[in-house]
């Protein structure tokens, strides 16, 4: 998988590609349908497929004070796009210049001139360009002037309606890990570099890895059954707290996974933590004994649930 940047030239062998265009944050079932259409079209014509994603998300430009909401980092998206069969990921840096371009001008500048695209696939509700003036119909009409084909993929629905990133965010904010995993086709996962912490967990027999949350959506604060993807391909089950640790002062927002049957040093290394089941909300305990007793119960329950999940 090659990572491309809209501010740099495109390699000659990737011109004439089929472009899947969207935000694709989370890469859920609906996104997978769009990219699947693009990769199938590319294979049929012997062309490469490129997935184009925006970073930062347009919301971050227009509403900079918005709470963190990302479901995936660029690195995670790149891996997911590669697994879906794309040859490259194009990162479109969304800034005031991009936001101010009228849709027809953007099609000409980005799709025709910069990429030399042969075709573009979007979701049927995709909008772009100044004032959101671009949509699949505009793509088809303007793209045809430059020999660019356009296809729009309808929403993927389940019994509750269209699958969307908004539904996934709402599920996670309610602690509904299983719902989020069904819509994503995999567990929601936070990836980050383990920070050096205050080592409080180590003093009570539960050494944790401290991960910053950065721009990730905050799932419901509380305790979760988790699975850690550790360096060297090691996988370990565990229990994690995400929140502000109300028993300790000062409050500090962190993801703190404790991995079962693991004693290695993870400081400074990148790990990924999958959220499998919500166990309970955060709580403030009167003392360490009460906290430790509850943590033992949490770990027992996490082991049970993860064993059932396989």
C-alpha positions in Angstrom: 0.0 0.0 0.0 1.3 3.4 -1.0 0.3 6.6 0.9 -0.2 9.5 -1.5 -0.5 13.2 -0.7 -2.7 15.6 -2.7 0.1 18.2 -2.4 2.6 16.0 -4.2 2.7 14.5 -7.7 1.1 11.1 -8.3 3.3 8.3 -9.6 2.8 7.7 -13.3 1.7 4.1 -12.8 -1.1 5.2 -10.6 -2.6 7.7 -13.0 -5.8 6.4 -14.7 -7.0 4.8 -11.5 -10.5 4.3 -10.2 -10.9 6.5 -7.1 -13.1 5.7 -4.1 -13.9 9.1 -2.6 -15.1 9.8 0.9 -14.2 10.4 4.5 -14.3 6.6 5.3 -13.8 7.2 9.0 -14.3 3.9 10.7 -14.5 2.1 7.3 -17.8 0.4 8.2 -20.0 -1.7 6.0 -21.3 1.2 4.0 -17.8 2.4 3.3 -16.7 -1.1 2.4 -19.4 -1.2 -0.2 -18.1 2.0 -1.9 -14.5 0.7 -1.9 -15.6 -2.7 -3.0 -17.3 -1.2 -6.0 -14.2 0.8 -6.8 -11.8 -2.2 -6.5 -14.1 -4.4 -8.6 -14.3 -1.7 -11.3 -10.5 -1.3 -11.3 -10.0 -5.0 -11.6 -12.4 -5.3 -14.5 -10.5 -2.6 -16.4 -7.0 -3.6 -15.3 -6.5 -0.3 -13.4 -5.3 0.5 -9.9 -7.7 1.5 -7.2 -7.0 4.4 -4.9 -9.0 5.3 -1.8 -9.1 9.0 -1.1 -9.8 10.2 2.4 -9.8 13.6 4.0 -7.5 14.7 6.9 -8.3 16.6 8.9 -11.9 15.8 8.8 -13.9 18.8 7.4 -15.7 19.1 10.7 -12.4 19.9 12.3 -11.9 22.9 10.0 -15.4 24.3 10.2 -16.1 23.4 13.9 -12.6 23.4 15.5 -14.1 23.3 19.0 -15.9 20.0 18.3 -15.3 17.1 20.7 -12.9 14.4 19.4 -14.9 12.0 17.2 -12.5 10.0 15.0 -13.1 6.2 14.8 -9.8 5.5 13.0 -6.4 7.1 12.5 -4.9 7.4 9.1 -2.6 4.5 9.8 -5.6 2.3 10.7 -7.5 3.4 7.6 -4.4 2.7 5.4 -4.3 -0.9 6.6 -8.0 -1.4 6.2 -7.9 0.0 2.6 -5.0 -2.2 1.7 -6.9 -5.3 3.0 -9.9 -4.2 0.8 -7.7 -4.4 -2.3 -6.7 -0.8 -2.9 -3.3 0.0 -4.3 -2.9 3.3 -2.6 -4.5 5.7 -0.1 -4.6 9.4 -1.1 -4.7 11.8 1.8 -6.5 15.0 0.8 -5.4 17.7 3.3 -8.6 19.6 4.0 -7.9 23.3 4.4 -9.4 26.6 3.5 -8.2 26.4 0.0 -9.8 23.0 -0.6 -13.0 24.1 1.2 -13.3 27.2 -1.0 -13.1 25.4 -4.3 -16.4 25.1 -6.3 -17.2 21.5 -7.0 -16.6 21.7 -10.8 -13.2 23.3 -10.3 -12.2 20.7 -7.7 -13.2 17.9 -10.1 -11.0 19.4 -12.8 -8.1 20.2 -10.6 -8.0 17.0 -8.4 -9.6 14.2 -10.3 -8.8 15.2 -13.9 -5.5 17.0 -13.7 -3.8 15.8 -10.5 -4.9 12.2 -10.6 -5.8 11.6 -14.2 -8.7 9.5 -12.8 -10.6 7.2 -15.1 -13.5 6.8 -12.7 -14.7 7.8 -9.3 -17.0 6.0 -6.8 -18.8 7.6 -3.9 -21.7 7.0 -1.6 -25.0 8.3 -2.9 -25.1 10.9 -0.2 -21.6 12.2 -0.6 -21.2 16.0 -0.9 -18.1 18.1 -1.6 -16.9 21.5 -2.7 -17.8 25.0 -1.6 -21.1 25.1 0.1 -21.4 21.3 -0.5 -22.3 22.1 -4.1 -20.9 18.8 -5.3 -22.7 15.4 -5.3 -22.8 12.3 -7.4 -24.9 13.9 -10.1 -22.3 16.8 -10.4 -19.5 14.2 -10.4 -21.2 12.4 -13.3 -21.9 15.5 -15.3 -18.6 17.4 -14.9 -16.5 14.2 -14.8 -17.8 13.2 -18.2 -16.2 16.3 -19.7 -12.8 14.9 -18.7 -13.5 11.3 -19.5 -14.1 10.4 -15.9 -16.8 7.8 -15.2 -18.9 8.1 -12.0 -20.8 5.6 -9.9 -22.7 6.1 -6.7 -23.3 3.3 -4.2 -26.5 3.2 -2.1 -26.5 3.0 1.6 -26.1 -0.4 3.3 -29.0 -1.0 5.7 -29.8 -3.2 8.5 -33.0 -3.6 10.5 -32.5 -0.2 12.1 -31.8 1.7 8.9 -28.6 3.0 7.1 -25.3 2.1 8.6 -23.3 5.2 9.3 -20.4 6.5 11.4 -22.9 8.5 13.4 -24.7 5.3 14.5 -21.3 3.7 15.5 -20.3 6.7 17.5 -23.7 6.7 19.3 -23.3 3.0 20.1 -19.8 3.5 21.5 -20.9 6.5 23.6 -23.6 4.2 25.1 -21.1 1.4 25.8 -22.6 -0.9 23.1 -19.4 -2.5 21.8 -21.2 -5.4 20.2 -23.3 -3.1 18.0 -20.3 -1.0 17.0 -18.4 -4.2 16.1 -21.3 -5.5 14.0 -21.5 -2.2 12.0 -17.7 -1.9 11.6 -17.3 -5.7 11.0 -14.6 -5.7 13.7 -14.2 -4.3 17.2 -13.6 -0.6 17.7 -9.9 -0.2 18.5 -7.7 2.6 19.8 -4.1 2.6 18.7 -1.3 4.6 20.4 2.2 4.7 21.9 2.3 3.6 25.5 3.2 6.5 27.8 5.3 6.5 31.0 2.7 6.9 33.7 2.5 7.2 37.5 2.7 3.4 37.9 -0.2 3.3 40.4 -1.6 0.1 38.9 1.8 -1.6 39.4 1.6 -0.9 43.2 -1.7 -2.7 43.5 -1.0 -5.7 41.3 -2.5 -4.4 38.1 0.2 -2.9 35.9 -1.5 -1.0 33.1 -0.3 0.5 29.8 -1.3 4.2 29.5 -2.5 5.3 26.1 -3.5 8.9 25.1 -6.9 9.2 23.4 -5.8 12.1 21.1 -8.6 12.6 18.4 -10.4 9.4 19.0 -14.0 9.4 19.9 -14.4 8.9 23.7 -16.5 5.7 24.3 -18.6 5.6 27.4 -16.3 6.0 30.4 -15.9 2.8 32.3 -14.4 -0.6 32.4 -14.2 -2.9 29.3 -13.2 -6.4 28.3 -10.5 -5.7 25.8 -8.0 -7.5 23.6 -4.6 -6.1 23.0 -2.6 -6.3 19.8 1.0 -6.0 21.1 4.4 -5.7 19.4 5.7 -8.8 17.7 2.2 -10.0 16.8 1.4 -10.9 20.5 -2.3 -10.9 21.4 -3.5 -10.7 25.0 -6.9 -10.4 26.6 -7.4 -7.9 29.3 -9.6 -5.4 31.1 -9.3 -1.7 30.6 -10.4 1.6 32.2 -11.2 4.5 29.9 -12.0 7.8 31.7 -10.6 10.1 34.3 -9.8 7.6 37.2 -12.1 9.2 39.8 -10.4 7.4 42.7 -7.1 9.1 42.1 -6.1 12.8 42.1 -5.7 14.7 39.9 -8.2 13.4 37.3 -6.5 12.4 34.1 -8.2 11.1 30.9 -6.5 7.9 29.7 -7.1 4.5 28.3 -5.5 2.1 30.8 -5.5 -1.6 29.7 -4.3 -4.4 32.0 -3.3 -7.4 30.0 -3.7 -10.9 31.5 -0.7 -13.2 31.6 1.7 -10.4 30.4 4.7 -9.0 32.1 6.7 -7.3 29.4 7.7 -3.6 29.1 5.5 -1.7 26.6 6.8 1.8 27.3 7.3 3.8 24.1 5.8 1.0 21.9 2.7 1.2 19.7 -0.2 -1.1 20.7 -3.8 -1.4 19.7 -6.7 -2.0 22.1 -9.9 -3.6 20.9 -13.1 -2.9 22.8 -15.2 -6.1 23.2 -17.7 -5.5 26.0 -18.7 -2.8 28.5 -18.5 -4.1 32.0 -19.5 -1.2 34.2 -19.3 2.6 34.6 -16.4 4.3 36.3 -16.8 4.6 40.0 -15.0 6.3 42.9 -14.0 3.9 45.7 -13.4 4.7 49.3 -10.0 3.0 49.4 -7.5 0.8 47.5 -8.9 -2.4 49.1 -12.3 -1.8 47.6 -10.9 -0.8 44.3 -8.7 -3.9 44.1 -11.6 -6.2 45.0 -13.7 -4.7 42.2 -10.8 -4.9 39.7 -10.5 -8.6 40.5 -14.2 -9.1 39.8 -13.9 -7.0 36.6 -11.0 -9.2 35.4 -12.9 -12.4 36.1 -15.8 -11.1 34.1 -13.6 -10.0 31.2 -12.0 -13.4 31.0 -15.4 -15.0 30.8 -16.7 -12.8 28.1 -13.5 -12.9 26.0 -13.4 -16.7 26.3 -17.0 -16.8 25.0 -16.1 -14.5 22.1 -13.2 -16.8 21.1 
